[in-house]
Amino acid sequence: MILFKQFKFDSAHFLPNVPEGHKCRGLHGHTYQLTLYFEGKIDEKLGWIMDFSEIKRVVDPIIECIDHKLLNEVEGLENPTCELIAIWLWDKIRLKIPQLSRIKLFETPTSGVIFEGE
């Protein structure tokens, strides 16, 4: 069984490594949509894989580190591409919830990444 939980956060960033004149080199912001997927067996007694409120308890403090922040100032996100933000989130969340199996991160309503670890 796979369950998912969604989160939203707003952040500003710029991409320092793109060529001069690229629109993403300037400071701009996004409303990110994050979907986390967790895989496991259903607990026979409880009837669930895990408690949604436990996911929220773990993930909310991580999201607080990047919500309404300039991502370039967050340690590990000096070049905050969507791909690198997804890996940063994966590393922090997977330490606390090993059942994490996939991250889907939308930077815009039509663009994003899926990361399943490596």
Biopython code that builds the backbone (N, CA, C, O; Angstrom):
import numpy as np
from Bio.PDB.StructureBuilder import StructureBuilder

atoms = [
    (1, "MET", "N", (0.858, -1.172, 0.000)),
    (1, "MET", "CA", (0.000, 0.000, 0.000)),
    (1, "MET", "C", (0.904, 1.234, 0.000)),
    (1, "MET", "O", (1.964, 1.254, 0.626)),
    (2, "ILE", "N", (0.462, 2.234, -0.703)),
    (2, "ILE", "CA", (1.165, 3.521, -0.741)),
    (2, "ILE", "C", (0.194, 4.595, -0.286)),
    (2, "ILE", "O", (-0.913, 4.701, -0.814)),
    (3, "LEU", "N", (0.599, 5.380, 0.678)),
    (3, "LEU", "CA", (-0.208, 6.535, 1.068)),
    (3, "LEU", "C", (0.560, 7.799, 0.732)),
    (3, "LEU", "O", (1.777, 7.766, 0.550)),
    (4, "PHE", "N", (-0.158, 8.919, 0.650)),
    (4, "PHE", "CA", (0.507, 10.178, 0.350)),
    (4, "PHE", "C", (-0.033, 11.282, 1.228)),
    (4, "PHE", "O", (-1.152, 11.211, 1.736)),
    (5, "LYS", "N", (0.784, 12.302, 1.396)),
    (5, "LYS", "CA", (0.395, 13.503, 2.143)),
    (5, "LYS", "C", (0.979, 14.689, 1.390)),
    (5, "LYS", "O", (2.115, 14.649, 0.917)),
    (6, "GLN", "N", (0.167, 15.758, 1.288)),
    (6, "GLN", "CA", (0.588, 16.936, 0.538)),
    (6, "GLN", "C", (0.869, 18.115, 1.467)),
    (6, "GLN", "O", (0.259, 18.263, 2.526)),
    (7, "PHE", "N", (1.806, 18.942, 1.033)),
    (7, "PHE", "CA", (2.192, 20.153, 1.740)),
    (7, "PHE", "C", (2.401, 21.258, 0.708)),
    (7, "PHE", "O", (2.694, 20.981, -0.455)),
    (8, "LYS", "N", (2.251, 22.496, 1.135)),
    (8, "LYS", "CA", (2.557, 23.661, 0.298)),
    (8, "LYS", "C", (3.494, 24.567, 1.069)),
    (8, "LYS", "O", (3.420, 24.672, 2.293)),
    (9, "PHE", "N", (4.382, 25.224, 0.324)),
    (9, "PHE", "CA", (5.219, 26.255, 0.938)),
    (9, "PHE", "C", (5.586, 27.276, -0.130)),
    (9, "PHE", "O", (5.623, 26.976, -1.323)),
    (10, "ASP", "N", (5.854, 28.489, 0.334)),
    (10, "ASP", "CA", (6.237, 29.588, -0.544)),
    (10, "ASP", "C", (7.669, 29.982, -0.232)),
    (10, "ASP", "O", (8.031, 30.177, 0.928)),
    (11, "SER", "N", (8.477, 30.099, -1.267)),
    (11, "SER", "CA", (9.882, 30.443, -1.071)),
    (11, "SER", "C", (10.381, 31.279, -2.241)),
    (11, "SER", "O", (9.861, 31.207, -3.354)),
    (12, "ALA", "N", (11.399, 32.071, -1.953)),
    (12, "ALA", "CA", (12.102, 32.830, -2.986)),
    (12, "ALA", "C", (13.437, 32.148, -3.256)),
    (12, "ALA", "O", (13.983, 31.457, -2.395)),
    (13, "HIS", "N", (13.947, 32.351, -4.453)),
    (13, "HIS", "CA", (15.280, 31.839, -4.776)),
    (13, "HIS", "C", (15.769, 32.488, -6.065)),
    (13, "HIS", "O", (15.027, 33.168, -6.773)),
    (14, "PHE", "N", (17.026, 32.254, -6.333)),
    (14, "PHE", "CA", (17.616, 32.581, -7.624)),
    (14, "PHE", "C", (18.598, 31.466, -7.933)),
    (14, "PHE", "O", (19.117, 30.815, -7.026)),
    (15, "LEU", "N", (18.849, 31.249, -9.206)),
    (15, "LEU", "CA", (19.763, 30.187, -9.613)),
    (15, "LEU", "C", (21.083, 30.812, -10.053)),
    (15, "LEU", "O", (21.183, 31.349, -11.156)),
    (16, "PRO", "N", (22.099, 30.742, -9.186)),
    (16, "PRO", "CA", (23.355, 31.453, -9.438)),
    (16, "PRO", "C", (24.203, 30.858, -10.554)),
    (16, "PRO", "O", (25.116, 31.519, -11.050)),
    (17, "ASN", "N", (23.921, 29.625, -10.956)),
    (17, "ASN", "CA", (24.788, 28.957, -11.920)),
    (17, "ASN", "C", (24.263, 28.967, -13.353)),
    (17, "ASN", "O", (24.917, 28.442, -14.255)),
    (18, "VAL", "N", (23.084, 29.561, -13.570)),
    (18, "VAL", "CA", (22.575, 29.653, -14.948)),
    (18, "VAL", "C", (23.238, 30.845, -15.638)),
    (18, "VAL", "O", (23.764, 31.730, -14.962)),
    (19, "PRO", "N", (23.222, 30.880, -16.959)),
    (19, "PRO", "CA", (23.896, 31.971, -17.685)),
    (19, "PRO", "C", (23.287, 33.345, -17.377)),
    (19, "PRO", "O", (22.114, 33.454, -17.020)),
    (20, "GLU", "N", (24.107, 34.380, -17.522)),
    (20, "GLU", "CA", (23.627, 35.762, -17.414)),
    (20, "GLU", "C", (22.454, 35.930, -18.373)),
    (20, "GLU", "O", (22.484, 35.416, -19.491)),
    (21, "GLY", "N", (21.434, 36.639, -17.944)),
    (21, "GLY", "CA", (20.280, 36.887, -18.787)),
    (21, "GLY", "C", (19.176, 35.844, -18.649)),
    (21, "GLY", "O", (18.050, 36.091, -19.079)),
    (22, "HIS", "N", (19.468, 34.688, -18.061)),
    (22, "HIS", "CA", (18.431, 33.668, -17.847)),
    (22, "HIS", "C", (17.448, 34.188, -16.811)),
    (22, "HIS", "O", (17.863, 34.744, -15.794)),
    (23, "LYS", "N", (16.144, 34.015, -17.053)),
    (23, "LYS", "CA", (15.144, 34.597, -16.158)),
    (23, "LYS", "C", (15.220, 34.041, -14.732)),
    (23, "LYS", "O", (14.796, 34.713, -13.792)),
    (24, "CYS", "N", (15.742, 32.847, -14.557)),
    (24, "CYS", "CA", (15.825, 32.261, -13.213)),
    (24, "CYS", "C", (17.053, 32.729, -12.430)),
    (24, "CYS", "O", (17.210, 32.397, -11.255)),
    (25, "ARG", "N", (17.915, 33.496, -13.085)),
    (25, "ARG", "CA", (19.091, 34.021, -12.371)),
    (25, "ARG", "C", (18.688, 35.143, -11.418)),
    (25, "ARG", "O", (19.360, 35.373, -10.412)),
    (26, "GLY", "N", (17.599, 35.840, -11.725)),
    (26, "GLY", "CA", (17.103, 36.903, -10.858)),
    (26, "GLY", "C", (16.269, 36.343, -9.717)),
    (26, "GLY", "O", (15.744, 35.233, -9.796)),
    (27, "LEU", "N", (16.160, 37.116, -8.676)),
    (27, "LEU", "CA", (15.357, 36.732, -7.517)),
    (27, "LEU", "C", (13.888, 36.626, -7.916)),
    (27, "LEU", "O", (13.334, 37.536, -8.532)),
    (28, "HIS", "N", (13.265, 35.503, -7.556)),
    (28, "HIS", "CA", (11.851, 35.277, -7.834)),
    (28, "HIS", "C", (11.320, 34.245, -6.839)),
    (28, "HIS", "O", (12.087, 33.668, -6.069)),
    (29, "GLY", "N", (10.025, 34.019, -6.856)),
    (29, "GLY", "CA", (9.443, 33.093, -5.890)),
    (29, "GLY", "C", (8.485, 32.107, -6.520)),
    (29, "GLY", "O", (8.053, 32.267, -7.661)),
    (30, "HIS", "N", (8.161, 31.079, -5.744)),
    (30, "HIS", "CA", (7.235, 30.035, -6.168)),
    (30, "HIS", "C", (6.370, 29.612, -4.995)),
    (30, "HIS", "O", (6.765, 29.725, -3.834)),
    (31, "THR", "N", (5.190, 29.124, -5.321)),
    (31, "THR", "CA", (4.392, 28.363, -4.367)),
    (31, "THR", "C", (4.609, 26.902, -4.733)),
    (31, "THR", "O", (4.098, 26.421, -5.745)),
    (32, "TYR", "N", (5.368, 26.205, -3.903)),
    (32, "TYR", "CA", (5.708, 24.810, -4.158)),
    (32, "TYR", "C", (4.601, 23.903, -3.632)),
    (32, "TYR", "O", (4.037, 24.149, -2.567)),
    (33, "GLN", "N", (4.301, 22.864, -4.382)),
    (33, "GLN", "CA", (3.363, 21.820, -3.954)),
    (33, "GLN", "C", (4.184, 20.543, -3.793)),
    (33, "GLN", "O", (4.784, 20.056, -4.751)),
    (34, "LEU", "N", (4.205, 20.016, -2.589)),
    (34, "LEU", "CA", (4.994, 18.829, -2.259)),
    (34, "LEU", "C", (4.052, 17.672, -1.948)),
    (34, "LEU", "O", (3.144, 17.800, -1.126)),
    (35, "THR", "N", (4.277, 16.551, -2.608)),
    (35, "THR", "CA", (3.548, 15.330, -2.280)),
    (35, "THR", "C", (4.564, 14.283, -1.857)),
    (35, "THR", "O", (5.516, 13.985, -2.580)),
    (36, "LEU", "N", (4.342, 13.735, -0.677)),
    (36, "LEU", "CA", (5.211, 12.695, -0.133)),
    (36, "LEU", "C", (4.471, 11.369, -0.186)),
    (36, "LEU", "O", (3.284, 11.299, 0.136)),
    (37, "TYR", "N", (5.170, 10.323, -0.591)),
    (37, "TYR", "CA", (4.591, 8.982, -0.688)),
    (37, "TYR", "C", (5.308, 8.062, 0.279)),
    (37, "TYR", "O", (6.534, 8.092, 0.395)),
    (38, "PHE", "N", (4.529, 7.241, 0.973)),
    (38, "PHE", "CA", (5.066, 6.306, 1.962)),
    (38, "PHE", "C", (4.529, 4.919, 1.649)),
    (38, "PHE", "O", (3.338, 4.745, 1.389)),
    (39, "GLU", "N", (5.416, 3.938, 1.676)),
    (39, "GLU", "CA", (5.046, 2.584, 1.311)),
    (39, "GLU", "C", (5.205, 1.659, 2.505)),
    (39, "GLU", "O", (6.177, 1.749, 3.254)),
    (40, "GLY", "N", (4.238, 0.772, 2.669)),
    (40, "GLY", "CA", (4.333, -0.189, 3.760)),
    (40, "GLY", "C", (3.127, -1.095, 3.802)),
    (40, "GLY", "O", (2.218, -1.003, 2.977)),
    (41, "LYS", "N", (3.144, -1.971, 4.783)),
    (41, "LYS", "CA", (2.031, -2.888, 4.989)),
    (41, "LYS", "C", (1.044, -2.268, 5.966)),
    (41, "LYS", "O", (1.421, -1.512, 6.862)),
    (42, "ILE", "N", (-0.206, -2.600, 5.778)),
    (42, "ILE", "CA", (-1.245, -2.100, 6.669)),
    (42, "ILE", "C", (-1.145, -2.832, 8.001)),
    (42, "ILE", "O", (-1.142, -4.062, 8.045)),
    (43, "ASP", "N", (-1.063, -2.071, 9.079)),
    (43, "ASP", "CA", (-1.063, -2.641, 10.420)),
    (43, "ASP", "C", (-2.428, -3.301, 10.652)),
    (43, "ASP", "O", (-3.466, -2.657, 10.502)),
    (44, "GLU", "N", (-2.421, -4.571, 11.015)),
    (44, "GLU", "CA", (-3.676, -5.307, 11.165)),
    (44, "GLU", "C", (-4.575, -4.727, 12.248)),
    (44, "GLU", "O", (-5.795, -4.697, 12.090)),
    (45, "LYS", "N", (-3.991, -4.273, 13.329)),
    (45, "LYS", "CA", (-4.792, -3.731, 14.430)),
    (45, "LYS", "C", (-5.294, -2.321, 14.121)),
    (45, "LYS", "O", (-6.474, -2.027, 14.310)),
    (46, "LEU", "N", (-4.394, -1.444, 13.642)),
    (46, "LEU", "CA", (-4.758, -0.046, 13.420)),
    (46, "LEU", "C", (-5.456, 0.188, 12.076)),
    (46, "LEU", "O", (-6.245, 1.121, 11.931)),
    (47, "GLY", "N", (-5.156, -0.669, 11.098)),
    (47, "GLY", "CA", (-5.783, -0.529, 9.789)),
    (47, "GLY", "C", (-5.153, 0.524, 8.900)),
    (47, "GLY", "O", (-5.763, 0.941, 7.915)),
    (48, "TRP", "N", (-3.943, 0.963, 9.225)),
    (48, "TRP", "CA", (-3.254, 1.951, 8.404)),
    (48, "TRP", "C", (-1.767, 1.637, 8.311)),
    (48, "TRP", "O", (-1.237, 0.829, 9.074)),
    (49, "ILE", "N", (-1.106, 2.291, 7.360)),
    (49, "ILE", "CA", (0.346, 2.166, 7.230)),
    (49, "ILE", "C", (1.019, 3.015, 8.293)),
    (49, "ILE", "O", (1.932, 2.570, 8.989)),
    (50, "MET", "N", (0.548, 4.239, 8.398)),
    (50, "MET", "CA", (1.051, 5.160, 9.422)),
    (50, "MET", "C", (0.045, 6.273, 9.619)),
    (50, "MET", "O", (-0.838, 6.486, 8.789)),
    (51, "ASP", "N", (0.184, 6.965, 10.705)),
    (51, "ASP", "CA", (-0.728, 8.033, 11.081)),
    (51, "ASP", "C", (-0.372, 9.301, 10.305)),
    (51, "ASP", "O", (0.773, 9.753, 10.336)),
    (52, "PHE", "N", (-1.365, 9.875, 9.603)),
    (52, "PHE", "CA", (-1.126, 11.120, 8.871)),
    (52, "PHE", "C", (-0.618, 12.219, 9.800)),
    (52, "PHE", "O", (0.213, 13.033, 9.398)),
    (53, "SER", "N", (-1.108, 12.250, 11.030)),
    (53, "SER", "CA", (-0.665, 13.303, 11.955)),
    (53, "SER", "C", (0.801, 13.128, 12.345)),
    (53, "SER", "O", (1.468, 14.113, 12.662)),
    (54, "GLU", "N", (1.317, 11.898, 12.327)),
    (54, "GLU", "CA", (2.738, 11.661, 12.605)),
    (54, "GLU", "C", (3.592, 12.198, 11.458)),
    (54, "GLU", "O", (4.663, 12.761, 11.684)),
    (55, "ILE", "N", (3.112, 12.020, 10.228)),
    (55, "ILE", "CA", (3.831, 12.577, 9.072)),
    (55, "ILE", "C", (3.896, 14.098, 9.208)),
    (55, "ILE", "O", (4.956, 14.702, 9.046)),
    (56, "LYS", "N", (2.762, 14.700, 9.504)),
    (56, "LYS", "CA", (2.696, 16.157, 9.656)),
    (56, "LYS", "C", (3.611, 16.639, 10.768)),
    (56, "LYS", "O", (4.276, 17.665, 10.624)),
    (57, "ARG", "N", (3.652, 15.905, 11.881)),
    (57, "ARG", "CA", (4.496, 16.283, 13.020)),
    (57, "ARG", "C", (5.984, 16.305, 12.626)),
    (57, "ARG", "O", (6.737, 17.167, 13.080)),
    (58, "VAL", "N", (6.392, 15.369, 11.796)),
    (58, "VAL", "CA", (7.791, 15.285, 11.355)),
    (58, "VAL", "C", (8.087, 16.311, 10.266)),
    (58, "VAL", "O", (9.127, 16.968, 10.301)),
    (59, "VAL", "N", (7.188, 16.452, 9.308)),
    (59, "VAL", "CA", (7.475, 17.259, 8.111)),
    (59, "VAL", "C", (7.300, 18.756, 8.370)),
    (59, "VAL", "O", (8.066, 19.555, 7.831)),
    (60, "ASP", "N", (6.330, 19.155, 9.168)),
    (60, "ASP", "CA", (6.094, 20.590, 9.392)),
    (60, "ASP", "C", (7.347, 21.365, 9.812)),
    (60, "ASP", "O", (7.599, 22.434, 9.256)),
    (61, "PRO", "N", (8.146, 20.869, 10.772)),
    (61, "PRO", "CA", (9.359, 21.627, 11.136)),
    (61, "PRO", "C", (10.384, 21.733, 10.009)),
    (61, "PRO", "O", (11.134, 22.707, 9.942)),
    (62, "ILE", "N", (10.419, 20.748, 9.134)),
    (62, "ILE", "CA", (11.334, 20.792, 7.987)),
    (62, "ILE", "C", (10.848, 21.845, 6.991)),
    (62, "ILE", "O", (11.642, 22.628, 6.468)),
    (63, "ILE", "N", (9.541, 21.859, 6.734)),
    (63, "ILE", "CA", (8.964, 22.857, 5.837)),
    (63, "ILE", "C", (9.165, 24.262, 6.406)),
    (63, "ILE", "O", (9.413, 25.201, 5.650)),
    (64, "GLU", "N", (9.065, 24.417, 7.708)),
    (64, "GLU", "CA", (9.263, 25.731, 8.336)),
    (64, "GLU", "C", (10.642, 26.308, 8.025)),
    (64, "GLU", "O", (10.807, 27.527, 7.976)),
    (65, "CYS", "N", (11.626, 25.447, 7.815)),
    (65, "CYS", "CA", (12.990, 25.904, 7.502)),
    (65, "CYS", "C", (13.077, 26.582, 6.134)),
    (65, "CYS", "O", (14.001, 27.355, 5.880)),
    (66, "ILE", "N", (12.108, 26.292, 5.246)),
    (66, "ILE", "CA", (12.179, 26.826, 3.883)),
    (66, "ILE", "C", (10.965, 27.666, 3.493)),
    (66, "ILE", "O", (10.990, 28.336, 2.460)),
    (67, "ASP", "N", (9.910, 27.641, 4.295)),
    (67, "ASP", "CA", (8.709, 28.402, 3.970)),
    (67, "ASP", "C", (8.938, 29.890, 4.226)),
    (67, "ASP", "O", (9.406, 30.287, 5.293)),
    (68, "HIS", "N", (8.601, 30.704, 3.227)),
    (68, "HIS", "CA", (8.793, 32.157, 3.296)),
    (68, "HIS", "C", (10.247, 32.522, 3.615)),
    (68, "HIS", "O", (10.528, 33.432, 4.396)),
    (69, "LYS", "N", (11.156, 31.777, 2.981)),
    (69, "LYS", "CA", (12.598, 32.015, 3.142)),
    (69, "LYS", "C", (13.224, 32.201, 1.765)),
    (69, "LYS", "O", (12.648, 31.827, 0.743)),
    (70, "LEU", "N", (14.410, 32.784, 1.767)),
    (70, "LEU", "CA", (15.246, 32.812, 0.572)),
    (70, "LEU", "C", (16.045, 31.515, 0.583)),
    (70, "LEU", "O", (16.953, 31.349, 1.398)),
    (71, "LEU", "N", (15.717, 30.614, -0.300)),
    (71, "LEU", "CA", (16.301, 29.277, -0.263)),
    (71, "LEU", "C", (17.820, 29.292, -0.375)),
    (71, "LEU", "O", (18.484, 28.441, 0.217)),
    (72, "ASN", "N", (18.375, 30.225, -1.107)),
    (72, "ASN", "CA", (19.824, 30.304, -1.273)),
    (72, "ASN", "C", (20.547, 30.497, 0.054)),
    (72, "ASN", "O", (21.739, 30.206, 0.153)),
    (73, "GLU", "N", (19.847, 30.980, 1.071)),
    (73, "GLU", "CA", (20.450, 31.206, 2.400)),
    (73, "GLU", "C", (20.306, 30.004, 3.324)),
    (73, "GLU", "O", (20.792, 30.035, 4.454)),
    (74, "VAL", "N", (19.636, 28.931, 2.856)),
    (74, "VAL", "CA", (19.454, 27.722, 3.649)),
    (74, "VAL", "C", (20.629, 26.784, 3.373)),
    (74, "VAL", "O", (20.958, 26.517, 2.217)),
    (75, "GLU", "N", (21.254, 26.292, 4.429)),
    (75, "GLU", "CA", (22.404, 25.409, 4.269)),
    (75, "GLU", "C", (22.035, 24.200, 3.415)),
    (75, "GLU", "O", (21.063, 23.498, 3.694)),
    (76, "GLY", "N", (22.827, 23.970, 2.369)),
    (76, "GLY", "CA", (22.587, 22.860, 1.458)),
    (76, "GLY", "C", (21.763, 23.232, 0.240)),
    (76, "GLY", "O", (21.602, 22.423, -0.673)),
    (77, "LEU", "N", (21.237, 24.454, 0.217)),
    (77, "LEU", "CA", (20.412, 24.893, -0.916)),
    (77, "LEU", "C", (20.974, 26.157, -1.567)),
    (77, "LEU", "O", (20.216, 27.025, -2.001)),
    (78, "GLU", "N", (22.254, 26.255, -1.632)),
    (78, "GLU", "CA", (22.876, 27.436, -2.220)),
    (78, "GLU", "C", (22.573, 27.575, -3.714)),
    (78, "GLU", "O", (22.585, 28.683, -4.250)),
    (79, "ASN", "N", (22.303, 26.460, -4.378)),
    (79, "ASN", "CA", (21.870, 26.446, -5.776)),
    (79, "ASN", "C", (20.523, 25.718, -5.818)),
    (79, "ASN", "O", (20.465, 24.557, -6.222)),
    (80, "PRO", "N", (19.440, 26.386, -5.408)),
    (80, "PRO", "CA", (18.173, 25.710, -5.132)),
    (80, "PRO", "C", (17.307, 25.408, -6.363)),
    (80, "PRO", "O", (16.242, 25.995, -6.554)),
    (81, "THR", "N", (17.792, 24.485, -7.181)),
    (81, "THR", "CA", (16.960, 23.997, -8.272)),
    (81, "THR", "C", (15.875, 23.093, -7.691)),
    (81, "THR", "O", (15.990, 22.628, -6.557)),
    (82, "CYS", "N", (14.848, 22.853, -8.451)),
    (82, "CYS", "CA", (13.771, 21.972, -7.993)),
    (82, "CYS", "C", (14.332, 20.584, -7.655)),
    (82, "CYS", "O", (13.929, 19.965, -6.670)),
    (83, "GLU", "N", (15.259, 20.109, -8.480)),
    (83, "GLU", "CA", (15.865, 18.800, -8.254)),
    (83, "GLU", "C", (16.608, 18.752, -6.915)),
    (83, "GLU", "O", (16.470, 17.795, -6.152)),
    (84, "LEU", "N", (17.394, 19.793, -6.641)),
    (84, "LEU", "CA", (18.184, 19.801, -5.412)),
    (84, "LEU", "C", (17.335, 20.050, -4.169)),
    (84, "LEU", "O", (17.674, 19.581, -3.083)),
    (85, "ILE", "N", (16.236, 20.784, -4.322)),
    (85, "ILE", "CA", (15.301, 20.959, -3.201)),
    (85, "ILE", "C", (14.661, 19.609, -2.863)),
    (85, "ILE", "O", (14.522, 19.268, -1.688)),
    (86, "ALA", "N", (14.274, 18.844, -3.880)),
    (86, "ALA", "CA", (13.669, 17.528, -3.650)),
    (86, "ALA", "C", (14.635, 16.603, -2.916)),
    (86, "ALA", "O", (14.229, 15.895, -1.995)),
    (87, "ILE", "N", (15.897, 16.600, -3.307)),
    (87, "ILE", "CA", (16.904, 15.762, -2.636)),
    (87, "ILE", "C", (17.104, 16.237, -1.205)),
    (87, "ILE", "O", (17.204, 15.412, -0.297)),
    (88, "TRP", "N", (17.165, 17.544, -0.981)),
    (88, "TRP", "CA", (17.316, 18.113, 0.370)),
    (88, "TRP", "C", (16.162, 17.660, 1.262)),
    (88, "TRP", "O", (16.376, 17.238, 2.398)),
    (89, "LEU", "N", (14.938, 17.752, 0.739)),
    (89, "LEU", "CA", (13.768, 17.312, 1.507)),
    (89, "LEU", "C", (13.833, 15.815, 1.786)),
    (89, "LEU", "O", (13.590, 15.377, 2.911)),
    (90, "TRP", "N", (14.158, 15.041, 0.775)),
    (90, "TRP", "CA", (14.270, 13.581, 0.925)),
    (90, "TRP", "C", (15.235, 13.240, 2.052)),
    (90, "TRP", "O", (14.905, 12.446, 2.933)),
    (91, "ASP", "N", (16.414, 13.829, 2.032)),
    (91, "ASP", "CA", (17.437, 13.512, 3.035)),
    (91, "ASP", "C", (16.944, 13.811, 4.452)),
    (91, "ASP", "O", (17.204, 13.038, 5.373)),
    (92, "LYS", "N", (16.249, 14.906, 4.627)),
    (92, "LYS", "CA", (15.770, 15.286, 5.961)),
    (92, "LYS", "C", (14.594, 14.422, 6.421)),
    (92, "LYS", "O", (14.537, 14.009, 7.580)),
    (93, "ILE", "N", (13.664, 14.154, 5.515)),
    (93, "ILE", "CA", (12.461, 13.399, 5.895)),
    (93, "ILE", "C", (12.757, 11.916, 6.044)),
    (93, "ILE", "O", (12.269, 11.282, 6.979)),
    (94, "ARG", "N", (13.545, 11.356, 5.144)),
    (94, "ARG", "CA", (13.828, 9.910, 5.158)),
    (94, "ARG", "C", (14.565, 9.488, 6.418)),
    (94, "ARG", "O", (14.423, 8.351, 6.867)),
    (95, "LEU", "N", (15.353, 10.395, 6.995)),
    (95, "LEU", "CA", (16.026, 10.082, 8.267)),
    (95, "LEU", "C", (15.027, 9.774, 9.366)),
    (95, "LEU", "O", (15.280, 8.935, 10.231)),
    (96, "LYS", "N", (13.889, 10.456, 9.328)),
    (96, "LYS", "CA", (12.896, 10.324, 10.393)),
    (96, "LYS", "C", (11.744, 9.386, 10.036)),
    (96, "LYS", "O", (11.104, 8.818, 10.921)),
    (97, "ILE", "N", (11.484, 9.226, 8.737)),
    (97, "ILE", "CA", (10.416, 8.325, 8.288)),
    (97, "ILE", "C", (10.969, 7.455, 7.157)),
    (97, "ILE", "O", (10.879, 7.831, 5.988)),
    (98, "PRO", "N", (11.537, 6.305, 7.493)),
    (98, "PRO", "CA", (12.175, 5.471, 6.467)),
    (98, "PRO", "C", (11.212, 4.894, 5.428)),
    (98, "PRO", "O", (11.662, 4.411, 4.389)),
    (99, "GLN", "N", (9.908, 4.929, 5.679)),
    (99, "GLN", "CA", (8.938, 4.426, 4.705)),
    (99, "GLN", "C", (8.757, 5.364, 3.521)),
    (99, "GLN", "O", (8.053, 5.022, 2.570)),
    (100, "LEU", "N", (9.383, 6.551, 3.558)),
    (100, "LEU", "CA", (9.301, 7.480, 2.431)),
    (100, "LEU", "C", (9.803, 6.773, 1.173)),
    (100, "LEU", "O", (10.911, 6.237, 1.153)),
    (101, "SER", "N", (8.974, 6.778, 0.121)),
    (101, "SER", "CA", (9.361, 6.068, -1.100)),
    (101, "SER", "C", (9.442, 6.965, -2.331)),
    (101, "SER", "O", (10.048, 6.593, -3.336)),
    (102, "ARG", "N", (8.830, 8.151, -2.252)),
    (102, "ARG", "CA", (8.825, 9.044, -3.415)),
    (102, "ARG", "C", (8.483, 10.453, -2.962)),
    (102, "ARG", "O", (7.691, 10.657, -2.042)),
    (103, "ILE", "N", (9.101, 11.420, -3.630)),
    (103, "ILE", "CA", (8.761, 12.829, -3.455)),
    (103, "ILE", "C", (8.371, 13.371, -4.815)),
    (103, "ILE", "O", (9.067, 13.152, -5.807)),
    (104, "LYS", "N", (7.261, 14.074, -4.854)),
    (104, "LYS", "CA", (6.876, 14.809, -6.060)),
    (104, "LYS", "C", (6.827, 16.281, -5.652)),
    (104, "LYS", "O", (6.077, 16.655, -4.751)),
    (105, "LEU", "N", (7.620, 17.105, -6.311)),
    (105, "LEU", "CA", (7.704, 18.523, -5.979)),
    (105, "LEU", "C", (7.392, 19.344, -7.216)),
    (105, "LEU", "O", (8.122, 19.307, -8.207)),
    (106, "PHE", "N", (6.284, 20.094, -7.143)),
    (106, "PHE", "CA", (5.917, 21.021, -8.209)),
    (106, "PHE", "C", (6.451, 22.403, -7.862)),
    (106, "PHE", "O", (6.177, 22.933, -6.785)),
    (107, "GLU", "N", (7.216, 22.983, -8.782)),
    (107, "GLU", "CA", (7.703, 24.351, -8.626)),
    (107, "GLU", "C", (6.665, 25.331, -9.177)),
    (107, "GLU", "O", (6.516, 26.443, -8.671)),
    (108, "THR", "N", (5.968, 24.910, -10.198)),
    (108, "THR", "CA", (4.853, 25.654, -10.782)),
    (108, "THR", "C", (3.737, 24.630, -10.998)),
    (108, "THR", "O", (3.972, 23.431, -10.849)),
    (109, "PRO", "N", (2.537, 25.077, -11.345)),
    (109, "PRO", "CA", (1.470, 24.100, -11.576)),
    (109, "PRO", "C", (1.751, 23.102, -12.692)),
    (109, "PRO", "O", (1.119, 22.047, -12.753)),
    (110, "THR", "N", (2.704, 23.429, -13.584)),
    (110, "THR", "CA", (2.963, 22.539, -14.731)),
    (110, "THR", "C", (4.374, 21.961, -14.774)),
    (110, "THR", "O", (4.710, 21.239, -15.712)),
    (111, "SER", "N", (5.212, 22.265, -13.769)),
    (111, "SER", "CA", (6.617, 21.822, -13.807)),
    (111, "SER", "C", (7.068, 21.356, -12.433)),
    (111, "SER", "O", (6.770, 21.973, -11.410)),
    (112, "GLY", "N", (7.800, 20.243, -12.445)),
    (112, "GLY", "CA", (8.305, 19.730, -11.170)),
    (112, "GLY", "C", (9.181, 18.513, -11.389)),
    (112, "GLY", "O", (9.582, 18.194, -12.508)),
    (113, "VAL", "N", (9.463, 17.842, -10.277)),
    (113, "VAL", "CA", (10.318, 16.659, -10.304)),
    (113, "VAL", "C", (9.712, 15.562, -9.444)),
    (113, "VAL", "O", (8.908, 15.817, -8.547)),
    (114, "ILE", "N", (10.116, 14.349, -9.740)),
    (114, "ILE", "CA", (9.822, 13.193, -8.902)),
    (114, "ILE", "C", (11.162, 12.582, -8.511)),
    (114, "ILE", "O", (12.017, 12.334, -9.360)),
    (115, "PHE", "N", (11.331, 12.344, -7.215)),
    (115, "PHE", "CA", (12.574, 11.747, -6.719)),
    (115, "PHE", "C", (12.225, 10.536, -5.885)),
    (115, "PHE", "O", (11.365, 10.597, -5.006)),
    (116, "GLU", "N", (12.916, 9.408, -6.173)),
    (116, "GLU", "CA", (12.668, 8.166, -5.465)),
    (116, "GLU", "C", (13.918, 7.637, -4.785)),
    (116, "GLU", "O", (14.024, 6.441, -4.517)),
    (117, "GLY", "N", (14.861, 8.520, -4.506)),
    (117, "GLY", "CA", (16.102, 8.104, -3.853)),
    (117, "GLY", "C", (17.075, 7.503, -4.841)),
    (117, "GLY", "O", (16.727, 7.178, -5.976)),
    (118, "GLU", "N", (18.322, 7.361, -4.372)),
    (118, "GLU", "CA", (19.339, 6.768, -5.245)),
    (118, "GLU", "C", (20.263, 5.896, -4.456)),
    (118, "GLU", "O", (21.188, 5.309, -5.017)),
]
sb = StructureBuilder()
sb.init_structure("model")
sb.init_model(0)
sb.init_chain("A")
sb.init_seg("    ")
for serial, (resi, resn, name, xyz) in enumerate(atoms, 1):
    if name == "N":
        sb.init_residue(resn, " ", resi, " ")
    sb.init_atom(name, np.array(xyz, "f"), 0.0, 1.0, " ", f" {name:<3s}", serial, name[0])
structure = sb.get_structure()
